[in-house]
Structures are given as structure tokens and as C-alpha cells.
Amino acid sequence: MKEIRKKYYIKFGENLQVLLAKYGKDVMTVASLGKIEPKQVYRVLNGEHGASMGTIISIAKGLEISPKELFDFEFDLKKE
């Protein structure tokens, strides 16, 4: 189970990277607008750990998107 979680965290971070590029924002801007530390955003980007609901909401706020967009990526549990 730990291995699946780690793979999910990495995919989540990859999706966040895509969204940063799509919306033309950088980590510092997202952190500032979301009122969180840039280190938290970097940890999510790097797949270091799963983001808490508070962090997810803050990142979404910083990107000016719906939180559900952060979860809009393919992840096949059967395959992983």
C-alpha cells in the first residue's frame, strides 16, 4: 500500500506541475496567493508526501482553480 501511495503522490505532483505551466504561475505566486509556505508547495510537487485538505485548498486558491482540477489525472489502481 505504501508503494501505491508514493506513486499517487508523484502523479499528483506531476499534475500540479502541468497546472502551474497551464496557468502561468510559479510556486512563489501560488504560495503567496494561497497563504502557505512555498516549501509546502515544493513538497507536493516533488511527491514527498500527500497534501492535506488545507494545503490542497490553498494551492487551488493560489492557482485560482477548483480543487477538483488538482485531482484530474489518470491513475489506475489496478495497474499500480
TORKOLMI-377282 format. One line per 5 residues: number of its first residue (from 1); their letters; for each residue x, y, z of N, C-alpha, C, O. Coordinates in nm, 3 decimals, decimal comma. Layout:
NUM = a = X:Y:Z:X:Y:Z:X:Y:Z:X:Y:Z ~ ...
# end
This chain:
1 = mkeir = 0,082:-0,121:0,000:0,000:0,000:0,000:0,086:0,126:0,000:0,052:0,224:-0,066 ~ 0,197:0,124:0,073:0,285:0,241:0,078:0,336:0,278:-0,061:0,345:0,395:-0,097 ~ 0,368:0,175:-0,139:0,421:0,197:-0,274:0,317:0,264:-0,364:0,350:0,352:-0,443 ~ 0,193:0,221:-0,352:0,085:0,282:-0,432:0,067:0,429:-0,393:0,053:0,515:-0,480 ~ 0,069:0,457:-0,264:0,056:0,596:-0,219:0,167:0,682:-0,275:0,142:0,793:-0,324
6 = kkyyi = 0,288:0,633:-0,268:0,403:0,710:-0,317:0,386:0,740:-0,466:0,412:0,852:-0,510 ~ 0,343:0,641:-0,542:0,321:0,662:-0,686:0,211:0,765:-0,710:0,218:0,846:-0,802 ~ 0,107:0,760:-0,624:-0,002:0,857:-0,636:0,048:0,998:-0,606:0,015:1,093:-0,677 ~ 0,127:1,012:-0,500:0,181:1,144:-0,465:0,265:1,200:-0,579:0,261:1,320:-0,607 ~ 0,340:1,114:-0,644:0,424:1,158:-0,757:0,336:1,204:-0,873:0,362:1,308:-0,932
11 = kfgen = 0,231:1,127:-0,905:0,139:1,166:-1,012:0,068:1,297:-0,979:0,047:1,381:-1,067 ~ 0,030:1,313:-0,853:-0,036:1,436:-0,809:0,059:1,555:-0,832:0,019:1,659:-0,883 ~ 0,184:1,537:-0,793:0,284:1,642:-0,812:0,307:1,674:-0,959:0,324:1,791:-0,996 ~ 0,308:1,571:-1,043:0,324:1,592:-1,186:0,206:1,672:-1,241:0,224:1,761:-1,324 ~ 0,086:1,640:-1,194:-0,032:1,716:-1,238:-0,023:1,861:-1,191:-0,061:1,952:-1,264
16 = lqvll = 0,026:1,882:-1,071:0,043:2,019:-1,022:0,141:2,095:-1,111:0,119:2,212:-1,141 ~ 0,248:2,029:-1,153:0,345:2,093:-1,242:0,279:2,134:-1,373:0,305:2,243:-1,424 ~ 0,195:2,047:-1,427:0,121:2,078:-1,551:0,031:2,199:-1,530:0,023:2,287:-1,615 ~ -0,038:2,203:-1,417:-0,129:2,314:-1,388:-0,055:2,446:-1,369:-0,102:2,551:-1,411 ~ 0,061:2,440:-1,305:0,142:2,561:-1,290:0,176:2,619:-1,427:0,165:2,739:-1,450
21 = akygk = 0,218:2,532:-1,519:0,252:2,577:-1,654:0,127:2,626:-1,728:0,130:2,730:-1,795 ~ 0,019:2,551:-1,716:-0,105:2,586:-1,785:-0,156:2,725:-1,746:-0,201:2,801:-1,831 ~ -0,147:2,756:-1,619:-0,199:2,884:-1,571:-0,091:2,990:-1,555:-0,118:3,100:-1,506 ~ 0,030:2,958:-1,596:0,138:3,057:-1,596:0,174:3,109:-1,458:0,203:3,227:-1,441 ~ 0,173:3,020:-1,360:0,206:3,061:-1,223:0,330:2,987:-1,176:0,361:2,878:-1,224
26 = dvmtv = 0,400:3,046:-1,082:0,514:2,979:-1,022:0,482:2,946:-0,877:0,380:2,989:-0,823 ~ 0,569:2,870:-0,816:0,546:2,824:-0,679:0,531:2,941:-0,583:0,444:2,939:-0,496 ~ 0,614:3,041:-0,597:0,610:3,155:-0,505:0,476:3,228:-0,513:0,420:3,269:-0,411 ~ 0,424:3,245:-0,634:0,295:3,312:-0,652:0,182:3,230:-0,592:0,097:3,282:-0,521 ~ 0,182:3,100:-0,622:0,078:3,011:-0,570:0,081:3,010:-0,417:-0,023:3,018:-0,352
31 = aslgk = 0,199:3,001:-0,361:0,212:3,000:-0,215:0,164:3,132:-0,155:0,093:3,132:-0,055 ~ 0,201:3,241:-0,217:0,160:3,373:-0,167:0,009:3,391:-0,173:-0,053:3,433:-0,075 ~ -0,050:3,359:-0,288:-0,196:3,373:-0,303:-0,272:3,276:-0,214:-0,381:3,307:-0,164 ~ -0,215:3,158:-0,194:-0,280:3,056:-0,111:-0,247:3,069:0,037:-0,300:2,996:0,120 ~ -0,158:3,164:0,068:-0,119:3,190:0,207:-0,061:3,066:0,276:-0,098:3,032:0,388
36 = iepkq = 0,032:3,000:0,204:0,106:2,888:0,261:0,254:2,907:0,230:0,292:2,992:0,149 ~ 0,336:2,829:0,294:0,479:2,836:0,272:0,514:2,772:0,137:0,457:2,669:0,101 ~ 0,606:2,832:0,062:0,649:2,772:-0,065:0,700:2,629:-0,046:0,684:2,544:-0,135 ~ 0,761:2,602:0,068:0,813:2,468:0,096:0,702:2,363:0,087:0,726:2,251:0,041 ~ 0,582:2,398:0,131:0,469:2,304:0,123:0,436:2,271:-0,022:0,410:2,155:-0,056
41 = vyrvl = 0,438:2,372:-0,106:0,408:2,350:-0,248:0,518:2,265:-0,312:0,488:2,173:-0,388 ~ 0,644:2,294:-0,280:0,755:2,216:-0,335:0,746:2,069:-0,291:0,774:1,980:-0,371 ~ 0,707:2,044:-0,168:0,694:1,906:-0,121:0,587:1,830:-0,199:0,605:1,712:-0,232 ~ 0,478:1,896:-0,229:0,372:1,833:-0,308:0,421:1,811:-0,451:0,400:1,704:-0,508 ~ 0,488:1,911:-0,508:0,542:1,897:-0,644:0,638:1,779:-0,655:0,638:1,709:-0,756
46 = ngehg = 0,717:1,759:-0,553:0,817:1,652:-0,554:0,763:1,518:-0,511:0,838:1,420:-0,507 ~ 0,636:1,511:-0,477:0,575:1,385:-0,437:0,627:1,333:-0,304:0,624:1,213:-0,278 ~ 0,676:1,424:-0,220:0,734:1,385:-0,091:0,631:1,332:0,007:0,661:1,246:0,089 ~ 0,511:1,385:-0,001:0,404:1,339:0,087:0,270:1,379:0,029:0,263:1,461:-0,062 ~ 0,166:1,322:0,083:0,032:1,359:0,040:-0,007:1,493:0,100:0,021:1,520:0,217
51 = asmgt = -0,071:1,574:0,022:-0,113:1,706:0,069:-0,238:1,694:0,155:-0,329:1,616:0,125 ~ -0,241:1,771:0,261:-0,360:1,776:0,346:-0,470:1,852:0,271:-0,443:1,921:0,172 ~ -0,591:1,839:0,318:-0,701:1,910:0,254:-0,678:2,062:0,258:-0,709:2,132:0,162 ~ -0,622:2,110:0,368:-0,592:2,253:0,379:-0,492:2,298:0,275:-0,508:2,405:0,215 ~ -0,390:2,218:0,253:-0,288:2,250:0,153:-0,346:2,246:0,013:-0,316:2,331:-0,071
56 = iisia = -0,430:2,147:-0,013:-0,494:2,136:-0,144:-0,579:2,259:-0,173:-0,575:2,315:-0,282 ~ -0,656:2,300:-0,075:-0,741:2,419:-0,092:-0,656:2,543:-0,114:-0,688:2,627:-0,198 ~ -0,547:2,555:-0,038:-0,458:2,671:-0,054:-0,392:2,673:-0,191:-0,382:2,779:-0,253 ~ -0,348:2,558:-0,239:-0,286:2,552:-0,372:-0,390:2,587:-0,478:-0,360:2,661:-0,572 ~ -0,510:2,533:-0,466:-0,616:2,565:-0,562:-0,646:2,715:-0,561:-0,664:2,776:-0,666
61 = kglei = -0,650:2,771:-0,443:-0,674:2,916:-0,432:-0,561:2,993:-0,500:-0,586:3,091:-0,571 ~ -0,438:2,949:-0,479:-0,323:3,014:-0,541:-0,323:3,002:-0,692:-0,279:3,093:-0,762 ~ -0,373:2,891:-0,743:-0,383:2,872:-0,888:-0,511:2,934:-0,945:-0,526:2,947:-1,066 ~ -0,601:2,971:-0,855:-0,731:3,027:-0,893:-0,812:2,925:-0,976:-0,865:2,956:-1,082 ~ -0,817:2,803:-0,921:-0,891:2,694:-0,984:-0,974:2,622:-0,878:-0,962:2,649:-0,758
66 = spkel = -1,058:2,531:-0,923:-1,132:2,445:-0,832:-1,038:2,335:-0,781:-0,956:2,285:-0,858 ~ -1,048:2,297:-0,654:-0,962:2,190:-0,603:-0,973:2,060:-0,684:-0,876:1,985:-0,692 ~ -1,088:2,035:-0,743:-1,104:1,909:-0,817:-1,010:1,901:-0,936:-0,977:1,791:-0,980 ~ -0,966:2,015:-0,989:-0,873:2,015:-1,102:-0,737:1,955:-1,063:-0,666:1,900:-1,148 ~ -0,703:1,965:-0,937:-0,578:1,907:-0,889:-0,580:1,754:-0,894:-0,476:1,690:-0,898
71 = fdfef = -0,699:1,698:-0,892:-0,716:1,552:-0,893:-0,750:1,498:-1,032:-0,777:1,379:-1,047 ~ -0,750:1,583:-1,132:-0,791:1,543:-1,267:-0,672:1,487:-1,345:-0,616:1,554:-1,432 ~ -0,635:1,364:-1,312:-0,528:1,295:-1,382:-0,554:1,145:-1,374:-0,628:1,098:-1,288 ~ -0,492:1,071:-1,464:-0,511:0,927:-1,470:-0,425:0,856:-1,367:-0,306:0,886:-1,352 ~ -0,485:0,763:-1,296:-0,412:0,678:-1,202:-0,488:0,549:-1,190:-0,595:0,545:-1,130
76 = dlkke = -0,435:0,444:-1,246:-0,501:0,314:-1,249:-0,458:0,232:-1,128:-0,346:0,182:-1,124 ~ -0,546:0,218:-1,029:-0,514:0,143:-0,909:-0,488:-0,005:-0,939:-0,408:-0,069:-0,871 ~ -0,554:-0,058:-1,039:-0,535:-0,200:-1,073:-0,397:-0,224:-1,131:-0,338:-0,330:-1,111 ~ -0,347:-0,126:-1,200:-0,216:-0,138:-1,265:-0,102:-0,114:-1,166:0,006:-0,173:-1,179 ~ -0,125:-0,030:-1,070:-0,019:0,008:-0,975:-0,004:-0,095:-0,872:0,080:-0,081:-0,783
# end
